Amino acid sequence: MGEDASPFNEKLDDAMSFLTNFFALRGISLGDRRTTLELGLKRAYKGKGITDDITTHSNSSPTIRDMMDVFEDMIDDPEEFVVRSDEEAGKIKEDATWLLDQLRPFEDDGRHGNLGQESDFDIRDEKVIYLDLAQQEGSVDSSTALTMQLLISLVYERAKVSDKEVVFYIDEARYIMQDAASLAFLETVFRHHRHHDLSIRLVTQTVDEFFEHAESEAILDQCAVKQFHRLDGMDEEWADEFGLNYAQMRFVQDAVPGNEDAGFSEALVGVDGEWRGLKVQAMSKEKQVIDFEPTEQRRTSLPGTGEDAVDTDIQAFQDDLEARATDTEETALEQLPAEPDGGSEESDTNA
């Protein structure tokens, strides 16, 4: 990190983005109460002993209910939170009362009660994770939108500390593009994800959502690779936005969609503005997974299942590598020069 980097401030911005999104989804403007909200957030972290000092970042993070405890303290003793003028006390008490009422849904019996407490969700020791938010009737309510933002944040934070390369697919990406309040945080994630070996893939059936807000356009600009399967809505307007010529636009409009009869689908892939058409086919083992019928087949019939399962192709490749390594070592030993017998030693400077 650079000397001016502050993971603590980044986390505060992340938390404020979530809270701002919560109020925006309810159609409520924070106005000048934002200052009091930020103060309550910082005090909640301070209460957990978390500061700019990185050694404190392993402490448990505060929950929204911890923030509500801070607002309760502000109401009981606003003078403790005054910076300069005693007249601040009245506003602090008024703001804290309002915020406490607005955050009521995060109480134990509230609509967002599950988001107001410490999470039981842990992805640290998992290789593959599937998160299903179960959108109903093609819409996303406030609970789903807030949970979506938290999950993206959780995956991002996990990727930052993992020594592995992480691939993060977000299906139905148009839902996360709807709210400008959450896009600011998402844009930050897209700007920095490459530094943490994180690859984010957005999957969607439409493209107009990428042009509804400045933040979503910035996110699109961060996507170095773009892939179009058949898209009836690809017209001259969208083709111009993506830099496609007429032939490329027609290719997307007429691309073969994936179906069992054809056995493949077509796609137009662009890497940094260079476009190529390609044919997409499932490999034999991928097809086994796609065609798997859980009511008729056993899970153990899938490739790679079972504790002792070994992919035969991978095993053969590993054996070949080991054999080549052994041959190389034996050849190197045969080519070693004989031990000097005490005579004069000469060096070859061209070696």
Contacts in CASP RR format, 6 or more apart in sequence:
PFRMAT RR
TARGET T0000
AUTHOR 0000-0000-0000
METHOD contacts of the structure
MODEL  1
MGEDASPFNEKLDDAMSFLTNFFALRGISLGDRRTTLELGLKRAYKGKGI
TDDITTHSNSSPTIRDMMDVFEDMIDDPEEFVVRSDEEAGKIKEDATWLL
DQLRPFEDDGRHGNLGQESDFDIRDEKVIYLDLAQQEGSVDSSTALTMQL
LISLVYERAKVSDKEVVFYIDEARYIMQDAASLAFLETVFRHHRHHDLSI
RLVTQTVDEFFEHAESEAILDQCAVKQFHRLDGMDEEWADEFGLNYAQMR
FVQDAVPGNEDAGFSEALVGVDGEWRGLKVQAMSKEKQVIDFEPTEQRRT
SLPGTGEDAVDTDIQAFQDDLEARATDTEETALEQLPAEPDGGSEESDTN
A
1 7 0 8 1.000
6 52 0 8 1.000
7 54 0 8 1.000
7 57 0 8 1.000
8 45 0 8 1.000
8 50 0 8 1.000
8 51 0 8 1.000
8 52 0 8 1.000
8 57 0 8 1.000
9 52 0 8 1.000
11 61 0 8 1.000
12 38 0 8 1.000
12 41 0 8 1.000
12 42 0 8 1.000
12 45 0 8 1.000
13 185 0 8 1.000
13 188 0 8 1.000
14 153 0 8 1.000
14 185 0 8 1.000
15 41 0 8 1.000
16 37 0 8 1.000
16 38 0 8 1.000
16 41 0 8 1.000
17 149 0 8 1.000
17 181 0 8 1.000
17 182 0 8 1.000
17 184 0 8 1.000
17 185 0 8 1.000
18 146 0 8 1.000
18 149 0 8 1.000
18 150 0 8 1.000
18 153 0 8 1.000
18 185 0 8 1.000
19 37 0 8 1.000
19 41 0 8 1.000
20 30 0 8 1.000
20 181 0 8 1.000
21 145 0 8 1.000
21 146 0 8 1.000
21 149 0 8 1.000
21 179 0 8 1.000
21 181 0 8 1.000
21 182 0 8 1.000
22 112 0 8 1.000
22 142 0 8 1.000
22 146 0 8 1.000
23 29 0 8 1.000
23 30 0 8 1.000
23 102 0 8 1.000
23 181 0 8 1.000
24 179 0 8 1.000
24 180 0 8 1.000
24 181 0 8 1.000
25 142 0 8 1.000
25 145 0 8 1.000
25 146 0 8 1.000
25 179 0 8 1.000
25 181 0 8 1.000
26 102 0 8 1.000
26 142 0 8 1.000
28 102 0 8 1.000
30 37 0 8 1.000
33 95 0 8 1.000
33 98 0 8 1.000
33 99 0 8 1.000
36 74 0 8 1.000
36 91 0 8 1.000
36 92 0 8 1.000
36 95 0 8 1.000
36 96 0 8 1.000
36 99 0 8 1.000
37 95 0 8 1.000
37 99 0 8 1.000
39 81 0 8 1.000
40 67 0 8 1.000
40 70 0 8 1.000
40 71 0 8 1.000
40 74 0 8 1.000
41 67 0 8 1.000
43 70 0 8 1.000
43 81 0 8 1.000
44 62 0 8 1.000
44 66 0 8 1.000
44 67 0 8 1.000
44 69 0 8 1.000
44 70 0 8 1.000
45 51 0 8 1.000
45 61 0 8 1.000
45 62 0 8 1.000
47 62 0 8 1.000
47 66 0 8 1.000
48 59 0 8 1.000
48 60 0 8 1.000
48 61 0 8 1.000
48 62 0 8 1.000
48 66 0 8 1.000
49 56 0 8 1.000
49 59 0 8 1.000
50 56 0 8 1.000
50 57 0 8 1.000
50 59 0 8 1.000
50 61 0 8 1.000
50 62 0 8 1.000
60 118 0 8 1.000
63 116 0 8 1.000
63 117 0 8 1.000
63 118 0 8 1.000
64 103 0 8 1.000
64 106 0 8 1.000
64 115 0 8 1.000
64 116 0 8 1.000
65 106 0 8 1.000
65 107 0 8 1.000
65 116 0 8 1.000
65 117 0 8 1.000
67 103 0 8 1.000
68 100 0 8 1.000
68 103 0 8 1.000
68 106 0 8 1.000
68 107 0 8 1.000
71 96 0 8 1.000
71 97 0 8 1.000
71 99 0 8 1.000
71 100 0 8 1.000
71 103 0 8 1.000
72 96 0 8 1.000
72 100 0 8 1.000
73 80 0 8 1.000
74 81 0 8 1.000
74 92 0 8 1.000
74 93 0 8 1.000
74 95 0 8 1.000
74 96 0 8 1.000
75 93 0 8 1.000
75 96 0 8 1.000
75 97 0 8 1.000
75 100 0 8 1.000
78 88 0 8 1.000
78 89 0 8 1.000
78 90 0 8 1.000
78 92 0 8 1.000
78 93 0 8 1.000
78 96 0 8 1.000
79 86 0 8 1.000
79 89 0 8 1.000
81 88 0 8 1.000
81 89 0 8 1.000
81 92 0 8 1.000
82 88 0 8 1.000
82 89 0 8 1.000
82 92 0 8 1.000
104 110 0 8 1.000
105 111 0 8 1.000
105 112 0 8 1.000
105 113 0 8 1.000
106 112 0 8 1.000
106 113 0 8 1.000
106 115 0 8 1.000
106 116 0 8 1.000
107 113 0 8 1.000
107 116 0 8 1.000
108 117 0 8 1.000
111 143 0 8 1.000
112 142 0 8 1.000
112 143 0 8 1.000
112 146 0 8 1.000
115 143 0 8 1.000
115 146 0 8 1.000
115 147 0 8 1.000
115 150 0 8 1.000
119 150 0 8 1.000
119 154 0 8 1.000
121 154 0 8 1.000
123 129 0 8 1.000
123 154 0 8 1.000
123 155 0 8 1.000
123 158 0 8 1.000
124 158 0 8 1.000
131 151 0 8 1.000
133 140 0 8 1.000
133 144 0 8 1.000
133 147 0 8 1.000
133 148 0 8 1.000
133 151 0 8 1.000
135 144 0 8 1.000
135 172 0 8 1.000
135 175 0 8 1.000
140 148 0 8 1.000
140 175 0 8 1.000
140 178 0 8 1.000
144 175 0 8 1.000
145 175 0 8 1.000
145 176 0 8 1.000
145 178 0 8 1.000
145 179 0 8 1.000
145 182 0 8 1.000
148 175 0 8 1.000
148 176 0 8 1.000
148 182 0 8 1.000
149 176 0 8 1.000
149 182 0 8 1.000
149 185 0 8 1.000
149 186 0 8 1.000
152 170 0 8 1.000
152 176 0 8 1.000
152 185 0 8 1.000
152 186 0 8 1.000
152 189 0 8 1.000
153 185 0 8 1.000
153 189 0 8 1.000
155 166 0 8 1.000
155 168 0 8 1.000
156 189 0 8 1.000
156 193 0 8 1.000
156 196 0 8 1.000
156 198 0 8 1.000
158 166 0 8 1.000
159 166 0 8 1.000
159 168 0 8 1.000
159 193 0 8 1.000
159 196 0 8 1.000
159 197 0 8 1.000
159 198 0 8 1.000
160 196 0 8 1.000
160 198 0 8 1.000
162 197 0 8 1.000
164 197 0 8 1.000
165 197 0 8 1.000
165 198 0 8 1.000
165 199 0 8 1.000
166 196 0 8 1.000
166 197 0 8 1.000
166 198 0 8 1.000
166 199 0 8 1.000
167 199 0 8 1.000
167 201 0 8 1.000
168 198 0 8 1.000
168 199 0 8 1.000
168 200 0 8 1.000
168 201 0 8 1.000
169 201 0 8 1.000
169 203 0 8 1.000
170 176 0 8 1.000
170 200 0 8 1.000
170 201 0 8 1.000
170 202 0 8 1.000
170 203 0 8 1.000
171 203 0 8 1.000
172 203 0 8 1.000
172 204 0 8 1.000
172 205 0 8 1.000
173 202 0 8 1.000
173 203 0 8 1.000
173 204 0 8 1.000
173 209 0 8 1.000
174 204 0 8 1.000
174 205 0 8 1.000
174 206 0 8 1.000
174 209 0 8 1.000
176 182 0 8 1.000
176 183 0 8 1.000
176 186 0 8 1.000
177 183 0 8 1.000
177 209 0 8 1.000
177 210 0 8 1.000
177 212 0 8 1.000
177 213 0 8 1.000
177 216 0 8 1.000
177 219 0 8 1.000
178 209 0 8 1.000
178 212 0 8 1.000
180 213 0 8 1.000
180 215 0 8 1.000
183 213 0 8 1.000
183 215 0 8 1.000
183 216 0 8 1.000
183 219 0 8 1.000
184 215 0 8 1.000
186 215 0 8 1.000
186 219 0 8 1.000
187 215 0 8 1.000
187 218 0 8 1.000
187 219 0 8 1.000
187 222 0 8 1.000
189 200 0 8 1.000
190 200 0 8 1.000
190 218 0 8 1.000
190 219 0 8 1.000
190 222 0 8 1.000
190 223 0 8 1.000
191 222 0 8 1.000
193 199 0 8 1.000
193 200 0 8 1.000
202 219 0 8 1.000
202 223 0 8 1.000
205 231 0 8 1.000
206 233 0 8 1.000
207 231 0 8 1.000
207 233 0 8 1.000
207 234 0 8 1.000
207 238 0 8 1.000
207 241 0 8 1.000
207 242 0 8 1.000
208 238 0 8 1.000
209 216 0 8 1.000
210 216 0 8 1.000
210 217 0 8 1.000
210 219 0 8 1.000
210 220 0 8 1.000
211 217 0 8 1.000
211 220 0 8 1.000
211 241 0 8 1.000
224 271 0 8 1.000
224 272 0 8 1.000
225 269 0 8 1.000
225 270 0 8 1.000
225 271 0 8 1.000
226 242 0 8 1.000
226 269 0 8 1.000
226 270 0 8 1.000
227 267 0 8 1.000
227 268 0 8 1.000
227 269 0 8 1.000
227 270 0 8 1.000
228 234 0 8 1.000
228 252 0 8 1.000
228 255 0 8 1.000
228 267 0 8 1.000
228 268 0 8 1.000
228 269 0 8 1.000
229 255 0 8 1.000
229 257 0 8 1.000
229 258 0 8 1.000
229 265 0 8 1.000
229 266 0 8 1.000
229 267 0 8 1.000
229 280 0 8 1.000
230 252 0 8 1.000
230 253 0 8 1.000
230 254 0 8 1.000
230 255 0 8 1.000
230 256 0 8 1.000
230 257 0 8 1.000
230 265 0 8 1.000
230 266 0 8 1.000
231 252 0 8 1.000
231 253 0 8 1.000
231 255 0 8 1.000
232 253 0 8 1.000
233 253 0 8 1.000
234 244 0 8 1.000
234 249 0 8 1.000
234 252 0 8 1.000
234 253 0 8 1.000
235 249 0 8 1.000
236 249 0 8 1.000
239 245 0 8 1.000
239 246 0 8 1.000
239 248 0 8 1.000
239 249 0 8 1.000
239 252 0 8 1.000
243 273 0 8 1.000
244 252 0 8 1.000
244 268 0 8 1.000
244 275 0 8 1.000
248 268 0 8 1.000
248 275 0 8 1.000
251 266 0 8 1.000
251 268 0 8 1.000
251 277 0 8 1.000
252 268 0 8 1.000
255 265 0 8 1.000
255 266 0 8 1.000
255 267 0 8 1.000
255 268 0 8 1.000
256 262 0 8 1.000
256 264 0 8 1.000
256 265 0 8 1.000
256 266 0 8 1.000
257 265 0 8 1.000
258 264 0 8 1.000
258 265 0 8 1.000
258 280 0 8 1.000
259 265 0 8 1.000
263 281 0 8 1.000
264 279 0 8 1.000
264 280 0 8 1.000
264 281 0 8 1.000
265 279 0 8 1.000
265 280 0 8 1.000
266 277 0 8 1.000
266 278 0 8 1.000
266 279 0 8 1.000
266 280 0 8 1.000
267 277 0 8 1.000
267 278 0 8 1.000
267 280 0 8 1.000
268 275 0 8 1.000
268 276 0 8 1.000
268 277 0 8 1.000
268 278 0 8 1.000
269 275 0 8 1.000
269 276 0 8 1.000
269 277 0 8 1.000
269 278 0 8 1.000
270 276 0 8 1.000
282 290 0 8 1.000
285 303 0 8 1.000
288 301 0 8 1.000
288 302 0 8 1.000
288 303 0 8 1.000
289 302 0 8 1.000
289 303 0 8 1.000
292 301 0 8 1.000
292 302 0 8 1.000
299 305 0 8 1.000
300 306 0 8 1.000
303 309 0 8 1.000
303 311 0 8 1.000
304 310 0 8 1.000
304 311 0 8 1.000
END
